[in-house]
Amino acid sequence: MKSHLKELISIEFLKLLKNKINYVYLIIILITVLASSFGIKLIENQDNTPTGYSYILLSLQTVSTTIMPVMLLLFAASTITTEKTSGTVRNILVTGCSKKEFLSSKIIASFVFQLILMATAAILAILIGYTLFGFGNISEDGFIIMTQNQFWIQFLFSYFLLALILFAVISFGIMVSTLMQNNVTAITTAIGTYIVLESIKTKLHIGNLLYSSYIEFPLNTLNELTEGFRTSWTPQLYYYLIISIAWISFPLFIAFLVIKKLEFK
């Protein structure tokens, strides 16, 4: 990794720590996970091992499908426009770093922020699930559906898949940020596009092509596995990976292409 890129990444990490709005995002995540514990109590009305796993999946599904995509869009859509409006991008480029390094540092920092949100939600959900319900083998009528170790292996796999599709959200937001001139326009465009696509995807039958349609897949599939309704991740997994990679690759390609042609005066 080049020295310029290392320095830019360090600066971005400091910005993550100093930006107060990021802590607001974390607090919202924590509140949502905590609120889910009351929901699972009402639904299940009992303390048992399967409910511990159900709580983890329910709370993380709630976070990942409702508030986290919006948070990531808000964050990513302002990454480049903030530097444009403040004029700091000119100072950064004067130091000798390239536009490619500048954009790469933004992408890496955005992904790290995503992982922080995901890790915060997962750790709290696991702690609450263990405290309220406990963990163990998942069984029904004396038949073990999934052992505790099998669950955690499957959980890590599903969370990796979730991270992949959520990174597609970030990629789209960064692309919008390179195209727009200020935060308001970028955020409005990113959120507006997200809402419009969600509202018309059923009518136009384009749901299978949108990343948002696949955010539920990882944790939903794991939930079905724990209940014995599904035996494997395939064949939906292959299409999931194709859509995820496409929605990551194309927006980032556009972002690098656009920023290469931008003139920062």
C-alpha positions as CSV (number, residue, x, y, z in Angstrom):
1,M,0.0,0.0,0.0
2,K,1.4,3.4,-1.0
3,S,2.4,5.9,1.7
4,H,-0.2,8.4,0.5
5,L,-3.0,6.0,0.7
6,K,-2.0,4.9,4.2
7,E,-1.9,8.5,5.3
8,L,-5.3,9.2,3.7
9,I,-6.8,6.1,5.4
10,S,-5.5,7.3,8.8
11,I,-7.0,10.7,8.2
12,E,-10.4,9.1,7.3
13,F,-10.3,7.0,10.5
14,L,-9.8,10.1,12.5
15,K,-12.7,11.7,10.8
16,L,-14.9,8.7,11.7
17,L,-14.0,9.2,15.3
18,K,-14.5,12.9,15.3
19,N,-17.8,13.1,13.4
20,K,-20.6,13.2,16.0
21,I,-23.3,12.0,13.6
22,N,-21.6,8.6,13.5
23,Y,-22.2,8.1,17.2
24,V,-25.9,9.0,16.6
25,Y,-26.0,6.1,14.0
26,L,-24.5,3.8,16.6
27,I,-27.0,4.8,19.3
28,I,-29.9,4.2,16.9
29,I,-28.5,0.7,16.1
30,L,-28.3,0.0,19.8
31,I,-31.8,1.2,20.5
32,T,-33.2,-0.9,17.7
33,V,-31.5,-4.1,18.9
34,L,-32.7,-3.5,22.4
35,A,-36.3,-2.9,21.3
36,S,-36.2,-6.2,19.5
37,S,-35.8,-8.0,22.8
38,F,-39.2,-6.8,23.9
39,G,-40.7,-7.9,20.6
40,I,-39.3,-11.4,20.8
41,K,-40.6,-11.7,24.4
42,L,-44.1,-10.8,23.2
43,I,-44.0,-13.2,20.2
44,E,-42.4,-16.2,21.9
45,N,-43.6,-15.6,25.5
46,Q,-41.1,-18.1,26.8
47,D,-37.4,-18.5,27.7
48,N,-35.8,-21.3,25.6
49,T,-32.7,-21.9,23.5
50,P,-34.2,-21.6,20.0
51,T,-35.6,-18.2,21.1
52,G,-32.1,-17.0,21.8
53,Y,-31.1,-17.6,18.2
54,S,-34.5,-16.3,17.0
55,Y,-33.8,-13.1,18.8
56,I,-30.4,-12.6,17.3
57,L,-31.8,-13.2,13.8
58,L,-34.9,-11.0,14.3
59,S,-33.0,-8.1,15.8
60,L,-30.2,-8.1,13.1
61,Q,-32.8,-8.6,10.4
62,T,-34.7,-5.6,11.6
63,V,-31.6,-3.4,11.7
64,S,-30.2,-4.6,8.4
65,T,-33.4,-4.2,6.4
66,T,-34.8,-1.0,7.8
67,I,-32.3,1.6,9.2
68,M,-28.9,0.4,8.2
69,P,-29.3,0.8,4.4
70,V,-30.5,4.4,5.0
71,M,-27.6,5.1,7.3
72,L,-25.1,3.8,4.9
73,L,-26.6,5.8,2.0
74,L,-26.5,8.9,4.1
75,F,-22.9,8.3,5.1
76,A,-21.7,7.3,1.6
77,A,-23.5,9.9,-0.3
78,S,-21.7,12.7,1.6
79,T,-18.2,11.3,1.5
80,I,-17.0,13.1,-1.7
81,T,-19.4,16.0,-1.7
82,T,-18.3,17.1,1.8
83,E,-14.7,17.4,0.5
84,K,-15.9,19.2,-2.6
85,T,-17.9,21.9,-0.8
86,S,-15.3,22.4,1.9
87,G,-12.5,22.6,-0.6
88,T,-10.3,20.2,1.3
89,V,-10.0,17.9,-1.6
90,R,-7.7,20.5,-3.3
91,N,-5.4,20.5,-0.3
92,I,-5.3,16.7,-0.3
93,L,-4.4,16.5,-4.0
94,V,-1.7,19.1,-3.6
95,T,0.2,16.8,-1.2
96,G,0.9,14.5,-4.2
97,C,-1.8,11.8,-3.7
98,S,-3.8,10.8,-6.7
99,K,-7.5,11.0,-7.2
100,K,-7.6,7.2,-7.2
101,E,-6.0,7.1,-3.8
102,F,-8.3,9.8,-2.5
103,L,-11.4,7.8,-3.6
104,S,-9.9,4.5,-2.4
105,S,-9.5,5.9,1.1
106,K,-13.1,7.0,1.1
107,I,-14.3,3.6,0.0
108,I,-12.2,1.8,2.7
109,A,-13.3,4.2,5.4
110,S,-17.0,3.7,4.4
111,F,-16.6,-0.1,4.5
112,V,-15.0,0.1,8.0
113,F,-17.9,2.3,9.2
114,Q,-20.2,-0.4,7.8
115,L,-18.4,-3.1,9.7
116,I,-18.5,-1.1,12.9
117,L,-22.3,-0.8,12.6
118,M,-22.7,-4.4,11.9
119,A,-20.3,-5.5,14.7
120,T,-22.0,-3.3,17.2
121,A,-25.5,-4.7,16.3
122,A,-24.2,-8.3,16.3
123,I,-22.3,-8.1,19.6
124,L,-25.2,-6.5,21.5
125,A,-27.7,-9.0,20.0
126,I,-25.6,-11.9,21.0
127,L,-25.1,-10.6,24.5
128,I,-28.8,-10.0,25.0
129,G,-29.8,-13.3,23.4
130,Y,-27.4,-15.2,25.7
131,T,-28.5,-13.3,28.8
132,L,-32.3,-13.6,28.2
133,F,-32.5,-17.0,26.6
134,G,-29.2,-18.8,26.5
135,F,-27.7,-20.9,23.6
136,G,-27.4,-24.6,22.9
137,N,-28.3,-27.2,20.3
138,I,-31.4,-26.5,18.2
139,S,-33.7,-29.5,18.3
140,E,-37.3,-30.5,17.7
141,D,-39.0,-33.6,19.1
142,G,-35.7,-34.9,20.3
143,F,-34.1,-34.5,16.8
144,I,-31.2,-32.1,16.6
145,I,-31.7,-29.7,13.7
146,M,-28.5,-27.8,14.2
147,T,-25.8,-27.9,16.9
148,Q,-24.6,-24.7,18.6
149,N,-21.2,-24.8,16.7
150,Q,-23.1,-25.3,13.4
151,F,-25.2,-22.3,14.1
152,W,-22.3,-20.0,14.7
153,I,-20.5,-21.2,11.6
154,Q,-23.6,-20.6,9.5
155,F,-24.2,-17.2,11.3
156,L,-20.7,-16.0,10.4
157,F,-21.3,-17.1,6.8
158,S,-24.7,-15.3,6.6
159,Y,-23.2,-12.1,8.2
160,F,-20.4,-12.1,5.6
161,L,-23.0,-12.3,2.9
162,L,-25.0,-9.5,4.5
163,A,-21.8,-7.4,4.6
164,L,-21.4,-8.0,0.9
165,I,-24.8,-6.7,-0.1
166,L,-24.6,-3.8,2.3
167,F,-21.3,-2.8,0.7
168,A,-23.3,-2.5,-2.5
169,V,-25.4,0.1,-0.8
170,I,-22.2,2.0,0.1
171,S,-20.9,1.7,-3.5
172,F,-24.1,3.2,-4.9
173,G,-23.9,6.1,-2.4
174,I,-20.3,6.8,-3.2
175,M,-21.1,6.8,-6.9
176,V,-23.8,9.4,-6.3
177,S,-21.4,11.5,-4.2
178,T,-18.9,11.7,-7.0
179,L,-21.6,12.8,-9.4
180,M,-23.2,15.5,-7.3
181,Q,-21.8,18.9,-6.1
182,N,-23.1,19.2,-2.6
183,N,-24.4,17.1,0.3
184,V,-28.0,18.0,0.0
185,T,-28.2,17.1,-3.7
186,A,-26.2,13.9,-3.2
187,I,-28.3,12.7,-0.2
188,T,-31.6,13.6,-1.8
189,T,-30.6,11.8,-5.0
190,A,-29.4,8.7,-3.2
191,I,-32.3,8.3,-0.8
192,G,-34.8,9.4,-3.5
193,T,-33.5,6.8,-5.9
194,Y,-33.7,4.1,-3.3
195,I,-37.3,5.0,-2.4
196,V,-38.4,5.2,-6.1
197,L,-36.8,1.9,-7.0
198,E,-38.4,0.2,-4.0
199,S,-41.8,1.6,-4.9
200,I,-41.7,0.6,-8.6
201,K,-39.7,-2.7,-8.5
202,T,-42.9,-4.8,-8.2
203,K,-44.8,-3.1,-11.0
204,L,-41.8,-3.2,-13.3
205,H,-40.7,-6.7,-12.2
206,I,-37.2,-5.6,-11.6
207,G,-36.9,-6.8,-8.0
208,N,-34.5,-9.5,-9.0
209,L,-32.0,-6.9,-10.3
210,L,-32.0,-4.6,-7.3
211,Y,-29.6,-5.1,-4.4
212,S,-32.3,-4.1,-1.9
213,S,-34.2,-7.2,-2.7
214,Y,-31.4,-9.4,-1.4
215,I,-30.7,-7.8,2.0
216,E,-33.1,-10.1,3.7
217,F,-31.7,-13.3,2.1
218,P,-28.7,-14.2,4.4
219,L,-30.5,-14.0,7.8
220,N,-33.8,-15.3,6.4
221,T,-32.1,-18.3,5.0
222,L,-30.3,-19.0,8.2
223,N,-33.6,-18.7,10.1
224,E,-35.1,-21.3,7.7
225,L,-32.2,-23.6,8.3
226,T,-32.6,-23.4,12.1
227,E,-36.3,-24.3,11.7
228,G,-35.6,-27.2,9.3
229,F,-37.4,-25.6,6.4
230,R,-34.3,-25.4,4.2
231,T,-31.4,-27.8,3.6
232,S,-28.8,-25.6,1.8
233,W,-28.0,-22.1,0.6
234,T,-28.2,-22.9,-3.1
235,P,-29.4,-22.2,-5.7
236,Q,-30.4,-18.6,-4.6
237,L,-26.9,-18.0,-3.3
238,Y,-25.4,-17.9,-6.8
239,Y,-27.8,-15.2,-8.0
240,Y,-27.2,-13.3,-4.7
241,L,-23.5,-13.2,-5.3
242,I,-23.9,-12.1,-8.9
243,I,-26.2,-9.2,-8.0
244,S,-24.0,-8.2,-5.1
245,I,-20.8,-8.1,-7.1
246,A,-22.5,-6.3,-10.0
247,W,-23.9,-3.6,-7.7
248,I,-20.5,-3.2,-6.1
249,S,-18.4,-3.2,-9.3
250,F,-20.5,-1.0,-11.6
251,P,-21.0,2.0,-9.2
252,L,-17.4,2.0,-8.1
253,F,-16.3,1.8,-11.7
254,I,-18.4,4.8,-12.5
255,A,-17.1,6.6,-9.4
256,F,-13.4,6.1,-10.4
257,L,-14.2,7.1,-13.9
258,V,-16.0,10.3,-12.9
259,I,-13.5,11.4,-10.2
260,K,-10.6,10.9,-12.7
261,K,-12.2,13.5,-15.0
262,L,-13.2,16.0,-12.3
263,E,-11.3,19.2,-11.9
264,F,-11.0,20.5,-8.3
265,K,-10.2,24.2,-8.5
